[in-house]
Amino acid sequence: MFKFTISMVCMAALLAGSGGCGQRADRSDAGTTLVVWAHEGQPAEKAALQSVIEAFNRSQTSVAARLEFKQEQGYGDRVNAAAMAGQLPDILEVDGPYTAHFADLGVLQPLNEILPPGLTNDFLPTILQQGSYQDKLYTLGAFDSTVALFYDRARLAACGITPPQSVQAAWTWDEFMAALAKISEQYPDLLPLETFMTWGGEWLTYAFLPVVWSNGGRVLAPDGRQAEGYLNGPATVAALRAWQQLFQRGYADPDATPGMFQHGQAAMALGVFNRWPIFRDAELDFGMSPYPGLQSSASPSGSWCWGVTARCRDTAAAAELLQWLLDPRQGLEPLCRANGGVPSRAAALALMPDYQETRGLFVEQLRLTGRARPATPRYGTVTTEVSRALDDIARGADVQQTLDGAARRIDAVLRDAGG
């Protein structure tokens, strides 16, 4: 497999006229300046991160952080181009499932060798799973995410439905389908379940792989080198046939305009964590239930996270900044209050009792059933094929044939890349 090395990046930098290696982590008598790249998220999140960085700069005089926001669309391509040109920053925000991609390219350096021992002890296991590749930790996130089953209290009560409140009592798929059938019968003009299918792309992979996992299915072999027999294997096929019934029975609509639950046109919604403040602000009387499963319980996880690039010369300074960004009070609390993300550390949750009281289900679900998306350097190919297959299956395509084709195309890329 082709990998970037530091020498290759240096050569690319020279060819690009960028001034050669070592231009980041600039040192002067005043200390070290670290360049930080972050995705340009929602305005409140952007403002919170700016405040966190400004507070770090005020807290000491030996390290200065310079924050640069990059548009979320095409962010990964910008990182790849910067690596080729030798123009990477020192600290890099990474979309969680692409950790393996950037680690494999040599863009990131392991955090195990930079951060003090014990720092990760109170992080959510999903954060550590997401940030690890080949037994090394490359990224850590300030917040995590998940998907829960939101429901209209009054409408479900009118149907005689009592949704489970704990992960241990999560609905089986049969129980879930029975509840949807009751809703459909009681409210024939109401969409029983909103799934946000028209968001497409990564949302489909992220939101619906738990159905596959809950039936013992997988996308790739444990070593990540093969999709054949896994993505199109019996457990995955059976899981997605069960999932397809949501659409074939009219309980969900792949073309529904997002916002139906919010506007009272759907009784339930499989929604991401940041729907909670939207539903609250809409003054809905709603509750939350854990993600239903087939043979077991599973739920999604993953979000943006921080890494140190291989081009960073002053790793001690980078470690200092990273610890600030991941500090429960200095970094996590302001960011999670701004974007509604699930705090990644127990110590941060202790500072946010209001979060635990209103959204404790998110935390419980991540701790007990959360799983990261497949850790593979070819994640871009995997998610493209999986999301396309899910969209086709929701629209009635044959499950086995659709997954057979997706597995073949993924394996062709894996073979060309050497695994």
PEVEN-V703669 format. One record per pair of residues at least 12 apart in sequence whose C-alpha atoms are under 7 Angstrom apart, sorted by the first residue. I is the first residue (numbers start at 1). J is the second residue. Records with the same first field share a line. If there is no record, write none. Layout:
I: J  J
This chain:
1: 417  418
3: 104  105  106
4: 105  106
5: 106
9: 83  84  85  86
10: 86
12: 84  85  86
13: 85  86
16: 85
21: 86
22: 311  313
24: 89  90  312
25: 90  312  313  314
30: 62
31: 62  63
32: 62  63  64
33: 63  64  65  66
34: 64  65  66  90
35: 65  66  67  89  90  91
36: 65  66  67  68  89  90  91  92
37: 67  68  69  70  89  91  92  93
38: 68  69  70  92  93
39: 69  70  71  72  93
40: 69  70  71  72
44: 338  339
45: 335  338  339
48: 334  335  338
49: 335
52: 330  331
53: 65
56: 324
63: 317
83: 107
88: 311
89: 309
90: 308  309  311  312
91: 306  307  308  309  318
92: 306  307  308  309
93: 304  305  306  307
94: 304  305  306
95: 303  304  305
96: 130  131  302  303  304  305
97: 130  373  375
98: 379
99: 131  139
100: 133  375  376  377
101: 376  377  378
103: 138
104: 377
106: 310
107: 309  310
108: 138  307  308  309  310
109: 138  308  309  310
110: 136  137  138
111: 137  138
112: 136  137
114: 315  319
115: 319
122: 345  346
123: 344  345  346
124: 344  345  367
125: 367
126: 301  366  370  371  372
127: 140  141  144  344
128: 140
129: 372
130: 302  372
133: 375
138: 307
139: 305  306  307
140: 305  306  307
141: 304  305  306  344
142: 305  326  332  343  344
143: 303  336  341  342  343  344
144: 301  302  303  341  342  343  344
145: 273  301  302  303  341  342
146: 272  273  299  300  301  362
147: 207  270  271  272  273  299  300
148: 270  271  272  288  289  290  291
149: 268  269  270  271  288  289  290  291
150: 268  269  270  271  286  287  288  289
151: 267  268  269  286  287  288
152: 267  268  285  286  287
153: 285  286  287
155: 267
159: 182  183  186
161: 179
163: 289
164: 289
165: 289
166: 290
167: 290  365
170: 290  291  292
171: 292  293
172: 292  293  294
173: 292  293  294
176: 292
180: 192  251
190: 265  266
191: 251  252  265  266  267
192: 251  252  266  267  268
193: 251  252  266  267  268  269
194: 252  260  261  266  268  269  270
195: 252  269  270
196: 258
197: 254  255
198: 254  255
201: 384  387
202: 383  387
204: 387  390
205: 383  386  387
206: 300
207: 300
210: 298  299  300
211: 239  293  294
212: 236  239  240
213: 298
214: 293  294  295  296  297  298
215: 235  239  294  295  296
216: 235
217: 230  235  236
218: 230  231  236
219: 231
224: 376
225: 414  419
226: 411
227: 407  410  411
228: 407  408
231: 403  407
232: 400  403  404  407
237: 399  400
240: 399
241: 399
244: 393  394
247: 394
254: 394
262: 279  282
274: 340
290: 365
297: 369
298: 369  370
299: 365  369  370  371
300: 370  371  372
301: 366  370  371  372
302: 372
328: 345  347  348
329: 348
332: 348
333: 348
342: 363
381: 410
382: 410
385: 406
386: 406
389: 402  403  406
